[in-house]
Amino acid sequence: SAPRCHVNKRLLDITVLKGEPAELSFTVSRHDVTGTWFKDGLKLTSMDGISVEKEGLVHKLVIDKVEDIHAGKYRFEGGEIKTEASIFVEDPPQVDKVLLKNLTSVPTVVKAGQNVKIKIPFEGRLPVGATWLKDKMELVDDTRIRVDKTETFTMLSISSSERKDCGDYKVRLKNDSGVLEINLKLVVIDKPQPPAGPIKIVESSANDITIEWKPPKDDGGKPVQRYIVESQQVGKKDWVTLGETPRSCTTFTTNKVEQDMSYYFRVKAVSAEGTSDALESDEVKAVSKASPGAPDPPEIVTASRNTITICWKAPRKTGSSRIVGYIVQKRKKGTMTWLPVNNVPVADKKLKMTNLKKGLQYEFRVAAVNAAGIGDASEPSKPAFARDSAKPPGQVQDLKVSSSDSTSVTLTWKRPEAKDGSDVTGYEVDMRSSNNLNWTKCNALPIEVTTYTVKGLQAKEMYFLRVRALNDSGPGVAAELEACIEAGPPVVTPRLLIDDTVKSFLVIKAGNSIRVNIPFEASPDPVVIWLKDGLPLSNRATINTKNGTSQLLIGAAEFTDRGTYTVEVQNSLGKRETYSFQVQVTDIPQPPGRIRLEENVPNAVTVTWEPSASEKWENNLYYTVLKCESQKGVWQVVGDLIYNNKFTFTKVIPGREYYFRVLAKNDLGASGPSETVHPWTIKKQKVESQVKPQKYRGVNQNMPPRFLVPLKPHVVTTGSECHMSCAVTGHPSPKITWYKDSRDLSSNPAYLCTNDFGVCSLVILGVMKHDEGEYMVEATNELGRAFTKAFLTIKGNN
């Protein structure tokens, strides 16, 4: 039998760009294989642009130009042969190649103020995202800039373009098939910016003035061609054109000035795009030239028996024109006469003088020279001898280690012997470790004493130390010694010793000191850092760290000192520990503001007040309201722990006068009071109550007054309320009158008298000692009179 047919090379998945050709192929082992192609499970009969070919053992499916409809899974079946693969069509964003070349190779150039529109049509599988970037930052719509996008194009619009719109732009087109990035450049040209200032006055005299400026920071995109210089005399309106300078020249001298007159100058830059705004100078006066100021005293460079060389610096004040040279003078020490060293100014700031007398001591001074003449002379130099330098000093004596620890060594020594050390001006100390051959200088300036401490050494290391005396000739012979550094103490990781004595929350009265001690342990000594709210402390805070304790001290606390304080200890190995605590700075509150009273509810008064200024910094502030009846003079608390600025008092008795007082309080105490100036009262309304008579059939209803319940004696304490009552009957309804010690109380607002259907009551708010006495109720009608009496006793609060 014939051998079975099999696939030598199967179909493979391919990915093709839209518009490109594509080919699927496979190879079988026999020539007589025939079969059918399928797409997405359906028999492929005919489709535009697709052809099927067979070349020997190779079977092909060819697509001339791939479109989206060609994407899918293809399968070939024939006899025993079956193979399949997929075609994936990629359609990334694309832009016309000619347009793309123009955009990327040629900048878009517009004039300032013109509108910019850059439109980029594109193709590609939707959706296509479009992003515009300038200088790597994404553009977003604002009042001038707008980015539009449709399914076929994206467009950048800029209204009234400005110089700041110049730059490199990037358009990023992206879909699920890929990304296309287009780089383009926008140039906005404009007139130049004003020249860079300020205008400097290079030289000013009675006859001419020279000014100087700098080129504009932005030339507007076109090179500056020239500058226009104008002047205006102070007090006049017109500007006068003085002349022009080429772009390379940023100085201008004018002789169109009058002595002792003042002028303003202005400079404009000119390019092909126009003329810039002007840079204006301060007021300049045409005056006689000023001579230079005095230089610093000259310094002695070298001295010998025949010559002395000095040097100096230019004076700080150079006058109204540049310095052209210097005049040097000399004198013998102890004399008053200065003699010239040079008659012609020297341009250099150094001079070697000869023709000096050996062994004499000289002083020197210098004066600068400009167009106005010779300036002020400097102070004299230090005296210098005209003699050869002394020989280097001798060796220091008795060099030894006086003390040492794990990181430092203290050296002491004695001056060189008298014959070798009379000219010693100081000492220098050098060191090197045992494994280093190079010496390192320990002191930057000469040491004037005969002791020095070398710091920053390593424990258990051997060091070589040397000391040399110095004079004008240089260092003398060195004295050396060895020093072995002792082992350091054991390393103790920094640890804060926080106990009950260290509070995590402090309340400090303003003006008092803030003093916090934080104990710690560490070895070697750590670095201690204090912070407030994460920032360094203010200059008002003092930190003192010694003997295992770091102290924070602020002499007089202010409200700005409140916050979170953090202390951190850290050693050289980076080990650290921190502790934080809160500081609250407070004070007795300031009084509340003005009080207002309103009767929003009948027989009640609403007290409102302006807040205390302390509310701004005090979190725990509250208010207390007190009232006083005008005839009593005793203040009573009617509202407490009030956290807003409003309180309603409901126990108002008509006819009485009330005063109110408000206090602001916190943990430290109470403020001064804010009080009402005028009394508050609700008009007393007289209500005639009728006693409903009992009806008796066939009996005369008229009857004289009779007390059903008499008054009873009362004993109350000072400041409390007293209620006295009795019950009366009679017909017609009797008239009720209250008396105290035979005095009628009807018109006294301190007492509230009521009669409700025969129940007669007397109320006294906040009784005082003078309220003690005999009280009587009298009932009268046309048939008779009745009364009842009782005694009120007042006891003290104790």
C-alpha positions, 0 to 999 in steps of 0.5 A: 500500500502507498505510504500515508501522507503527512505534513512536513511543515505546518501553517504558522500564525502571521501578523501583517500590517494593513495594506501589505501582502500576506502568505500562508503556506505549508508543505506535505509529503505527497504531490497528489494532495488536494483539499479545501481552505476554510476561514473562521470555520466556513468554507472559503469559496471566493474573497477579493484579493485572496488566491490559492496556489499549489507548487509541488509539495507546497500549498499557499494562500496568498493575499495581495493587500491585507484588509481588516476582513482578512483577519481570522483563523484559516484551515486546510483539510484534505484527506489525512491532512489538516493544518491551521493558523491565524492571520492578525492584521495590525493597523497602527496610526499612520500619517501621510508621508509627505505631510509627516516629512514637512512637519518634522523637518520644517519648523512652523513659524508664526508672528506673535499675536497670530493664531496657530492651527496645526492639523494632522490627518491620520488613518488607523484602527479606531479608536485612535488616541491623540496626545499633544506634548510640549517640552515633554509636558502634556498640553491641556485646554485653557483660555488660549490652547485647545486640542481637538480630535476626531476619528480622522484628524487631531488639531492644535489651536493656539489663539494670540500666540506668544513667545512662550509658545515656542518649543518642541512639540510631540504628537502621540497617536496610539491604538491597539496596534501601535504608537506613532510619535511625530516631533515638530517645532513651533517658532513664534517671532516677536519684537525683542525684549528690552535690553537687560538692566540695570543701566550702569553709569560707567563714567560721569563728568561735567561734560560727558556721561558713559552708560552701559547695558546688556543685550535682551534676554530674548531677542524675539527670534530674530537677531538684534540689529542695533540699539537706540539711545535716548535721554530726557532732562529731569523736569522736561517731557521730551525724550531726545534721540542721542544716537545708535550703536551696532548690536555688538556695542552695549556702551554709549557716551554722550556729550550732550549734557550740561554741568550739574543737570540731571538726566534719564537715559533709555535704550531700545533694541531693534530687530527685523520684527520691530523695536523693543520697549525701553530700558530706563536708567535712574537719575544721573547727574553730570558733575565733576569727576570724583576721585577714588577712595582709599585702598586698604593698608598695603601688605609686606611681601618680602624684605631684605637689607636693600629692598622691600616689596609690598602689594595692595588691593584696589579701593572699594570706591573707584570714583566716577571713572576707572583707575589708571594706576597707583602712587606709593609713598614711604616714611621712616617709622616715627617721622611724619613726612611721607616721601613719594616712591614713584612719580608716575602711577604704576598700573600693577598692584605690587611694587619693589622698592630699592634705595632703602637704608639698611636696618631702618624701619619703614612704613608705606601707603598707597593712593589710587589715581583716576581721571579726576586725580589722586584719591585718598591715601590708605592707612600705613602698612605695618612697619618693616625693617630693611634687613635680611630675614632671620634664620629659621627658628630652632627646635621646640623643647620638651615635647610630650603628651599631656593627656589623651583619650580614645579620639584625641591627644593633647601635646605640650612643649616649650619655646626653642632656646633663646638664641634660636627662638627670639623671632618665633611667630607661632607653631604648626603641628603635623601628624601621620598614622603608622601605616602612612608616610605622608604628614598631614597639617593639623592647624590652618593658622599658626598656633600662638600657645605651646599646647594643642589638641589633635582630634579625630583619631582612631582608637587602638592606632599608633600615630606620629606627631611633630611640632615645628616653630615658625618665623618669617623664614619659615618652619624650624627643625621638627620635634617628633614623638609617638602616641598610641591611642587607647581603646574607646569605651564600649559602644552603647546604642543611643536610648532615650530614658523616658520615665514618669518625669517626662510628660508627653503633653505640657500646658504652659501659661504664656510668659512662663518658661518651657523647660524640658529635660530628656535623659539618654544613654549612649557611648560614644556621645551621640548627636542630639537634634531637636525639631519643632513640627519637623523643622529646626527650632527658632533662635529663642530656644536654647539646647544644652546637652551634657552628662546624659541629659539634653535640655530644651529651654524657652525663657518666655513662652509665646503662642507660636511655641505650641506644637510637636517637639521631637528630640533625636539621639544618633551615633556615628553608626546611624543608630538613632532613637526619637521621642515626641511630645506636645506643648500647648501654650495658653493663658487666662482668656481675654474678655468676651465682646459686647453683649446683646439681649433679645426677647425671642421667646415670651418671658425669656431673654436670649443673651448673645455676645461677641467671642473672646479674642482667645478663641483663636488660640484656645481650644478648651475655651468656654463661657459662663453667664451670670445674672443680677437683679438690680436691687439685690446686687448678687451675681448668680450663675445661670449658664455654664460650660457654654461652647458657643456665643448664645444662651437663653435665660427662661426664668424671667419675672415680669417687672424685674430689672436684670443685668447680665455678665459673661466670662470666658474660661479655660483650664487656667482661669476666667477672663474679666467680665463683659457686662450689660450697661442697661437693665433688661426688664419685661413689662409686668402685666396685671392679670385679674383672676376670677374665683369661680364661686360655688353654686348652691341652689336656693342659698345666698352665694355672697360670703366674706373672705375666709382662708382655707389654707393659712400661711406657714412659717418658712426657714430658707438660706441666703441666695435661695428662692422662697415660695410662700402660698395660702388659699382663700375663698369668698364672694365676690372675689376678694382683693388680695394684698401682701405685706411685709412688716406692715409694708405693702408689697404690691408695687415692689418688683423684687416680689412676684405676687400671683392669685390663681383661682384663690391660690395666692403665692409670693415668690422671692428670688435669691433671698437676702438677710433683709427679706427676713420678717413677718409676712401677711396676706389680707383678703377683702370684699364688700362683706368683710376682711380676713388675713393670715400671717407667717414669719420668714427666717433667713439663715446663712450659707454655712 
